[in-house]
């Protein structure tokens, strides 16, 4: 009897383990041999349209989407910090805006899928999901080709995990944010699976070189004879995905892979192809859908890396279309119209957007020089969406829903701490400002509008009958100057001592002296000429980009530690120049230009006024002026810890030191004036104290879409 009980107990245990791993974990899977009687699907490709299928009717589905990231201010993406209530609130706001589709680039936390189900069960405005399937970034940039088991194996595994997750049958262990138990089935609200994001052109080219002659014939998706080896790999991943979902869950969904101008099907002239880079092609028409695949494939393109001269360099032999017809159009109608004419499949713009960050990466954005306001962001988003629809697409996805403090743009990454950048809002970082939702300090309400209502801090200095106050939050250092009779015609100099390693007690050009060695000068000089200046020794761009901007080695003859020379703070930007003959082009034409980011924008920063300017840096009120300065402009690599740049010429680049305070002074802008300086203790925080807010662009899209 005892032996019997032991055997039964073991049987029950094994049965329970098997039941768990099959129904809850999802990892126990045995493909069914017999043919399925019925496969469920809610969307289907018909000609160049996405068709939504219900019990009552079939009708075209036009995507009005947003990309949702797993990040919020103060948390790393991998922390999966957004809770169910926040997701629900955001989804409600999305629906109010007219959104019908959410794109996620990878598997989200369980709260997201529970929130999606709850929203759709309790709202008449259904939100559909484009479930992304990603891969470890280091793998995409590794030295292996795409058929290596480490690479291909991870793609297939991640695809199966995504399928189990949307069907509510997955347990993910040892996640950085804790174990994730996915029990909510959202499969009926899934629009499509999206394989990949931005592809490494080098990986594609290397794979094509190493694996010539590769082919794949699948049960649902195959690679045609024209397919290159990397496309063959993609065909296998997508076929494995469809096979797994069909056999295990009796479901099929639309499938696509993320494409972009960098990997579009067209051929380009040299040297544009080499510089862009555009030497690798991916083409959805090189994939074949079999009859057993009930839903189908569609084309999708992200347009965040579009080159303004792209259409001028397309080769006529790359397509049989009349290129001149499309080259006459303006962006984005030119490129998108060409894509819709080329593809027989439906086309969705998978990602497009514009940043409202203060920092820029190029001189112009669609004819607008400098950073975009929230209003300009909204105007461009609405205008482009209309152009996409007029061009024959099946809609578009905006990148993105929320700002992302964890990003780092190429021209600011050198100056910030990559491990802690999510703890503060770097408005100089172009990549962080693409959202329709932003984050701000929830206790302080500094609006650059020339009003004293939010200024409760004590006076730091009082000089020439003027009172200087200083405050700060997770994004800016704020300064206000109050003086009876003060007007924009008055000129002032405010020296800032950030580091003890350098700085000058005098300004050669302005003739003003300072109590302490100044690293920066805030010059308040009217509406058009106010600016932030940096001592040449502490100029981050000179020390790190002089070779790229002037063709000189910055370390051969460094500026003196106490140099009295100051100039407006610059940031390096890309030039977008394409040269017909690189070797014969004068080298100075290849240098990156500089953008005077230290020039202060005059405008009303109160978002509740008609003339609101979200890029306002300075504003004059009655007897009052207030200014805000981004932390990075003052060479802070992490203001949460008081981390600043050390002397570049001691370390040959950026190294951090920590400070607990800075000194700020005040003097009239006139020769012979002397600025006394007061000490401002720097705040420190482990997590930012922020709240979300909705940009002007959100309400403009709400009006256009809803």
C-alpha positions, 0 to 999 in steps of 0.5 A: 500500500505504501509503495502504491501511495508513493507511485500515485503521489509521484504520478500526481506530482509529475502530472501537476508539473506537466500541467503547469508547464503546458497550461501556465508556463507554455514551454511544454509543447508537442506539435499536433500531427493531424490537420486542424479543422478550424483556425481563428483569425480576426484580420486578413490581407486582401489585395492592398488592404488590411481587412477586419473580419467579424461575425457581422462584416468584413471591412478595411482596417486603417491603423491609427497607432502609437508605440508604447515603451516600457519606460517612464521617468525615473526607471530603466526600461528593464525595470518594467515599472509601469503598473496596471492603473497607469496603463489603463489611464494611458489606454483611456487617453489613447482611445480618447485621442482616436488611437485604435492600435498600440505597438510594443517592440517586445514582450511587455510586463503582465500588467500591460496585457491585463490592462489591455484586456480590461480596457477592451472589455469595458470600453467601446473603443477597442485597442488592437495590439501590434506585438513586437518580437525583438532580440538582444541588441548585442546579438544584432551587433555581434560577429556571427551571421544570422544563421548562427544558432545563437542568433537564429535560435534566439529569434525563434525562441523569442517568437514562441515566447511572444505567442505564449504571452498573448495567449496568456500561457507563459511564466517568465522567470528571473526577470529583472523586475521579478517573475512575470506570470502571463495568464491573460489571453489577449489574442483576439485583440492582436492585429499582427506580430512585428519581427525586429525593429531597426536592422543592422545593415552590416549584419545583413550584408555579412549574412548575405556574403557568408550564406549565399545559396540559402533557401527555405520552404515552410508550411506557411511562409517560404522564401522566394528564389529572389530572397537574399540569405538574410530574408531566408532567415526571416522567412524561417522565423516568421514560418516558425512563429505561424506554425507554433501559434497554429498548432498550439492555439488554433490561431493565426495573425498578420505578420510583418517585419520592421523595415526602414529606408536603410533597408528598403528594396531600392538600389541607390547611387554610390557614395550615397549608399555607402554613407547613408548606409543603404547597401542592404535590402529587405523586401516583403515581396520576396516572401510567399504566403501559402494557402494554409496561412489564412491572414497574410503578410504586409509591408511596414516601414519606420521613417525615423531615419529618413535622409532628406536627399534620399529620393535623388539617389534612387537608381532607375534600374532598381525598380520599373516605376516612373521615379520622376513622378514621385521625385516631384512630390515633397516628403513624405508623400514622395517616398511613401507613394513610391513604396505603395506603388512598388508593393502589392501588399498592404503597407503600414507606416510602422513608426514616424515622429518628431522630437520636442527636445531642446537639443537637435541632431540636424540643422533643419527639420522639415524646413524648421530650424532649431528645436520643434515646439509641441505645436510644431510637433503636432502639426507635422504629425497630423500633416504626415498622417494625412499624406500617408493615407493619401498615398495609399497606406493602411495607416501609421504608428506614431513613435511614441506615446511617452517621452523616454528619459533612458535614451541617449542621442549620438551627439549627447551620449558622450557627456552623460552617464549611460547607467543613470541617465533615466533619473533625470530629464535631459532636454538636450537629448534629441531621442528623449522627446518623441512622446505625446506625453511628457514628464515634469516635477509634480511639486514645482511648477516653474513656467517661464512666463515672467511671473513670480507666483512660483518663486518662493525660494530665498534670495541668493544675491542682491546686487545693484538693487536686483535680487537673484533667486535660484531653484532647480528640478530634474530637468533645469536650473532656474534663475530669476532676477527681480528689480524695480524698473527692469526691462529687456533693455537691461543687460546682466552677466551671471557667472556660474562656477561649476568645477574647481578644476578650471574657470576664469575670474574675468571675461576678456570680451565683456570686461566683467570680473568675478569673485570666483572662477567662472566656467559659464556665463549666463548673459541676459541681453534682451529678447534676441541676444540672451545666451549661455557662454562657456569658458573654452577650457570647459567646452565639452564640444571642443574637447570631444569633437574638435577633430570632427568640427574643425579637423584639429586635435583638441589635445595638442594645444589645450586652452589654459585652465584660467582662460578668460575667453568664453563663447556661446555653448554649441552642440555638434550636429550632422551635415546630411551632405553627400559627396559625389567624389569623397576623395576630391572633396575639400576636407573642411566640407566634411566637418560636422557643423555646430548649432548654437544651443546656448542661444536662449529662446524668448517666449511664454512658457505657460502652457495655459496661454494662447502664445505658449512656446514649449521651447521658451528659455527666457521671458521678461515680465514686469520688473522681472525676468526668469530663465531656465538652463538644461543641466547638460548645458552646464556639463552635468553628467548626472545631476541626481548625484551632482556628477559633473565633467572633470577636466577633459585635458587630464583624462582625454575625454569625459570623466565624472567628479561629484560636487555638492554645490555651485556658485552663481553671481550677478553683475551688470553687463558693463566693463569694470563691473564685478560680480559677487557670487553666492553658493547654491546647494545642489539637490540630490535624488534617488528617484525623480518626483515627477508627473505626466503631462500631455503635450499640445500635440496630443490635443491636436491629434485628438482633434484630427483623429477623433 
